[in-house]
Amino acid sequence: MKLIRVGLALLFVAALAISGAAFWLQRTMNRPLTHDQPGEYITVERGSTPDQVMAQLKSVGIIHSPLAVKIYLRTVGEAQNIQAGEYQFPSPISAVEVLDLLKKGRERSARLTIPEGWTRFEIAGRIANDFPVEPSISKAEVLRLMNDVSLIEDFDPNSKNLEGYLYPTTYEFTMGTPAEEIVKKMVAQFKAVWEPGWTKRARELGRTPQEIVTIASLIENESKFDAERKRVASVIYNRLDRGMALGIDATNVYIAKLLGRWDGILHKSDLEIDHPYNTRKVMGLPPGPISSASRSAFEAALYPEQSDYLFYVLDVDRNDGSHNFYETAAGFAQGKAKYQRWLARQR
């Protein structure tokens, strides 16, 4: 009987010990730990053992108890899932969250943000500057990659380059990603955004998909407000229907960039130049897109507002980049005169 009582006591003590150990392990593994390395990359070398990885992470303050982690790994059998790679660990972070990250085998990456309305010239410059590779690649070399029209021939078989088909958004790429792969990803993103029904809608408007992309690029440059983009689109369509020159100065800026002479100022010579993209002189649409347009601009080009507007000019009273719209040349002349007086006061 005495032996039974002793045995039960030992079992009770063992149960308490196991319960206490389990509580300690659970608490240690799930407690977020603050550290001073949240913006730093920690490299886990290929071939590192779990013990080596835990010692490394303890040395930089990312985990508190390598012993708890080792016990946890042996309990759940996940030691073999730790992957080599370059990791960023947010702060605070628990040991369980650290192990979840270590299963993914991350490589160092960086974000590439392409603003709406950028041309391939600005995009090439950012790729060359923000994603250095060995051997290095220049802006001119990236631009040559953007002449690979095979990437878009299924959508626009007549394209001369990838202008308008490099979708503007924020991307994340592994450092060292070749520029060629970045360009391919941007074209793939354009195709992902373009909805199948939009091609049918373009035909309903009597336009090709390439013409819709071109119109969208004009809208992107003319208005930053989603609320008025469909009205801007109506002006473009109304002028096209009436055989009027579009007179969109953004095309003259694009010409200057094409010729390598854009200095941030639109000169008289830029406005008067004889060039297929000069919508002050040439009737109809320019030969192709003049920038990368957003989804909002595509939708405006496909579903324009129904209006009789033929003109617009910046609204100087609001002074926020929005526009006033006019149906007649007389109304436009008054709005333009007001704008020019305002502009003169700014100089």
C-alpha positions in Angstrom: 0.0 0.0 0.0 2.8 2.3 0.9 4.5 1.6 -2.4 1.4 2.5 -4.2 1.1 5.8 -2.4 4.8 6.5 -3.3 4.2 5.6 -6.9 1.2 7.8 -7.1 3.1 10.7 -5.6 5.9 10.2 -8.1 3.4 10.2 -10.9 1.8 13.3 -9.6 5.2 15.1 -9.3 6.1 13.9 -12.8 2.8 15.1 -14.2 3.4 18.5 -12.5 6.9 18.6 -14.0 5.6 17.8 -17.5 2.7 20.2 -17.2 5.1 22.9 -16.0 7.6 22.2 -18.8 4.8 22.3 -21.4 3.6 25.6 -20.0 7.1 27.0 -20.1 7.7 25.8 -23.6 4.4 27.1 -24.9 4.9 30.5 -23.2 8.5 30.8 -24.4 7.8 29.8 -28.0 4.8 32.2 -28.4 6.0 35.2 -26.5 6.9 38.0 -28.9 10.4 39.3 -28.4 11.5 42.8 -29.3 14.9 43.1 -31.1 16.9 45.8 -32.9 17.4 44.0 -36.2 14.0 44.5 -38.0 15.4 46.2 -41.0 18.5 44.0 -41.4 18.9 40.8 -43.4 20.1 37.8 -41.5 21.8 35.2 -43.7 21.2 31.5 -42.9 24.0 29.7 -44.8 23.3 26.5 -46.7 24.3 23.5 -44.6 23.7 25.2 -41.2 22.4 22.8 -38.5 19.3 23.9 -36.5 21.6 24.4 -33.4 23.9 26.7 -35.4 20.9 28.7 -36.7 19.4 29.1 -33.2 22.8 30.2 -31.8 23.1 32.7 -34.6 19.6 34.1 -34.0 20.2 34.3 -30.2 23.4 36.3 -30.8 21.5 39.0 -32.6 18.6 39.0 -30.1 15.9 37.5 -32.3 15.3 34.5 -30.1 15.6 34.2 -26.4 16.0 30.5 -25.6 17.7 28.2 -28.1 16.9 25.4 -25.7 13.2 25.9 -26.0 13.4 26.0 -29.7 15.4 22.8 -29.9 12.9 21.0 -27.6 10.1 22.3 -29.7 11.7 21.2 -33.0 12.3 17.7 -31.6 8.7 17.5 -30.4 7.1 18.6 -33.6 9.7 17.1 -35.9 10.3 20.2 -38.1 14.1 20.6 -37.7 14.6 19.4 -41.3 12.3 22.2 -42.6 14.7 25.1 -41.8 15.8 26.6 -45.1 18.9 28.6 -46.1 18.2 32.1 -47.2 18.3 35.8 -46.4 15.6 36.8 -43.9 14.2 39.9 -42.3 12.5 39.3 -39.0 10.0 41.9 -37.8 10.0 43.1 -34.3 8.5 42.0 -32.0 8.4 38.4 -33.2 7.8 35.1 -31.4 10.0 32.0 -31.8 7.1 30.2 -33.5 6.9 33.0 -36.0 10.7 32.8 -36.5 10.4 29.1 -37.4 7.5 29.8 -39.8 9.7 32.2 -41.7 12.7 29.8 -41.7 10.6 27.2 -43.5 10.1 29.5 -46.5 13.7 29.8 -47.7 13.6 33.5 -48.5 16.1 35.4 -50.6 16.8 39.1 -50.3 14.3 41.1 -52.2 13.5 44.7 -52.9 10.4 46.6 -54.0 10.2 48.3 -57.4 7.5 51.0 -57.7 6.5 52.2 -61.1 4.2 55.3 -60.9 1.2 55.6 -63.2 2.0 57.7 -66.2 5.7 56.9 -66.5 7.2 56.2 -69.9 9.5 53.4 -70.7 12.4 55.8 -70.4 11.7 56.6 -66.7 11.0 52.9 -66.0 14.3 51.8 -67.6 16.2 54.3 -65.5 14.7 53.1 -62.3 15.3 49.4 -63.1 19.0 50.2 -63.9 19.4 52.2 -60.8 17.4 50.2 -58.2 18.3 46.7 -59.3 22.0 46.5 -59.9 23.3 43.2 -61.3 26.7 41.8 -62.2 27.7 42.7 -64.8 26.0 46.0 -64.5 23.3 47.1 -66.9 22.7 50.6 -68.2 19.4 52.4 -68.8 20.1 52.1 -72.6 20.5 48.4 -72.3 17.2 48.1 -70.3 15.5 50.2 -73.0 16.7 47.7 -75.7 15.1 44.9 -73.7 11.9 47.0 -74.0 12.0 46.5 -77.7 11.2 42.8 -77.4 7.7 43.0 -78.9 7.4 39.2 -78.8 6.2 39.7 -75.2 3.1 41.5 -76.4 2.6 40.3 -80.0 -0.5 38.3 -79.0 -2.1 41.5 -77.8 -0.6 44.1 -80.2 1.0 42.5 -83.2 2.0 45.8 -84.6 3.8 47.3 -81.6 7.3 48.7 -82.1 8.2 48.5 -78.4 6.7 47.9 -75.0 5.5 51.4 -74.3 2.1 51.3 -72.5 2.5 47.6 -71.7 4.7 47.9 -68.6 2.1 48.0 -66.0 2.5 50.6 -63.2 2.4 49.1 -59.7 4.7 48.0 -56.9 6.6 44.8 -57.5 8.9 42.8 -55.3 11.9 41.1 -56.9 14.8 39.1 -55.5 17.9 41.2 -55.6 19.9 40.4 -58.6 16.9 39.5 -60.7 17.9 40.2 -64.4 16.3 43.2 -66.0 14.9 40.9 -68.7 12.8 39.1 -66.1 11.6 42.3 -64.6 10.4 43.5 -67.9 8.7 40.2 -68.6 6.9 40.4 -65.2 5.6 43.9 -65.9 4.2 42.9 -69.3 2.6 39.8 -67.6 1.0 42.1 -65.0 -0.4 44.3 -67.8 -2.0 41.1 -69.3 -3.3 40.1 -65.9 -5.0 43.5 -65.4 -6.5 43.5 -68.9 -9.8 41.8 -68.7 -11.0 39.5 -71.5 -14.2 41.4 -71.9 -12.3 44.6 -72.6 -11.3 43.4 -76.0 -14.9 42.9 -76.9 -15.8 46.3 -75.5 -13.0 47.9 -77.6 -14.6 46.4 -80.8 -17.9 47.8 -79.7 -16.3 51.2 -79.7 -14.8 50.6 -83.1 -11.3 50.5 -81.6 -8.5 48.0 -81.4 -7.1 47.1 -77.9 -4.0 49.0 -78.9 -6.0 52.1 -79.5 -7.7 51.7 -76.1 -4.3 51.4 -74.4 -3.2 54.6 -76.3 -6.3 56.5 -75.3 -5.8 55.3 -71.7 -2.2 56.6 -71.7 -3.5 60.0 -72.8 -6.1 60.0 -70.0 -3.5 59.0 -67.5 -1.4 62.0 -68.3 -4.3 64.5 -68.5 -6.1 63.8 -65.2 -5.1 62.3 -61.9 -8.7 62.2 -60.7 -10.6 59.0 -61.2 -13.9 61.0 -61.0 -13.2 63.1 -64.1 -11.3 60.6 -66.2 -14.4 59.4 -68.0 -15.2 63.0 -68.8 -11.7 63.5 -70.2 -12.3 60.3 -72.3 -15.5 61.8 -73.7 -13.6 64.9 -74.9 -11.1 62.7 -76.7 -13.8 60.6 -78.4 -15.8 63.7 -79.3 -12.8 65.4 -80.9 -11.9 62.2 -82.8 -15.5 61.9 -84.0 -15.5 65.5 -85.3 -12.1 65.2 -86.9 -10.5 67.7 -84.5 -6.9 67.5 -83.5 -6.6 66.3 -79.9 -4.0 68.9 -79.0 -2.8 67.0 -75.9 0.5 68.5 -74.9 1.6 65.3 -73.1 2.3 63.9 -76.6 4.7 66.8 -77.2 6.4 66.0 -73.9 6.7 62.4 -75.1 8.2 63.5 -78.4 10.9 65.4 -76.5 11.6 62.2 -74.5 11.8 60.2 -77.7 14.3 62.6 -79.1 16.3 62.7 -75.9 15.9 66.4 -75.3 13.3 66.7 -72.6 14.5 69.1 -69.9 11.3 69.5 -67.9 10.1 72.5 -69.9 7.8 72.3 -72.9 9.3 74.6 -75.5 7.7 76.3 -78.5 9.9 74.1 -80.7 8.3 71.0 -79.0 4.8 72.2 -79.9 5.6 73.1 -83.5 7.7 70.0 -84.4 6.5 67.9 -87.3 6.2 64.4 -85.7 3.6 61.6 -85.8 3.0 62.0 -82.1 2.3 65.7 -82.3 -1.5 65.8 -81.6 -1.5 69.5 -82.2 -0.8 68.9 -85.9 -1.7 65.3 -86.7 -5.4 64.3 -86.7 -6.4 61.2 -84.8 -4.6 59.2 -82.2 -0.8 59.1 -81.9 0.8 55.9 -83.3 0.9 54.2 -79.9 0.7 54.7 -76.1 2.8 57.5 -74.5 3.1 56.0 -71.1 2.0 53.2 -68.7 -1.7 53.6 -67.8 -3.6 52.4 -64.7 -6.7 50.3 -64.5 -8.7 53.4 -63.9 -7.5 55.0 -67.1 -8.3 51.8 -69.1 -11.8 51.8 -67.7 -12.3 55.4 -68.6 -11.1 54.7 -72.2 -13.5 51.8 -72.4 -16.5 53.4 -70.8 -16.4 57.2 -71.5 -19.0 59.6 -70.2 -21.6 60.6 -72.7 -21.2 64.3 -73.2 -20.8 67.1 -75.7 -17.6 68.5 -74.2 -14.8 69.3 -76.6 -12.4 71.2 -74.4 -11.1 71.3 -70.9 -8.7 73.5 -68.9 -7.2 73.4 -65.4 -9.6 74.8 -62.7 -7.5 77.5 -61.2 -10.0 78.2 -58.4 -9.6 74.7 -57.0 -6.0 74.6 -57.9 -5.8 70.9 -57.3 -5.2 69.6 -60.8 -8.9 69.1 -61.7 -10.4 70.7 -64.8 -13.3 72.7 -66.1 -15.0 71.4 -69.2 -16.5 73.3 -72.1 -18.8 72.5 -75.1 -17.9 75.6 -77.1 -14.7 77.3 -78.3 -16.0 80.6 -76.7 -16.4 79.0 -73.3 -13.0 77.4 -73.6 -11.4 80.7 -74.6 -12.7 82.3 -71.4 -11.4 79.5 -69.3 -8.1 79.5 -71.0 -7.7 83.2 -70.6 -8.4 82.9 -66.9 -5.8 80.1 -66.6 -3.2 82.1 -68.4 -3.8 85.1 -66.1 -3.3 82.8 -63.1 -0.2 81.3 -64.7 1.3 84.7 -65.2 0.9 85.5 -61.5 2.7 82.3 -60.6 5.9 83.3 -62.4 
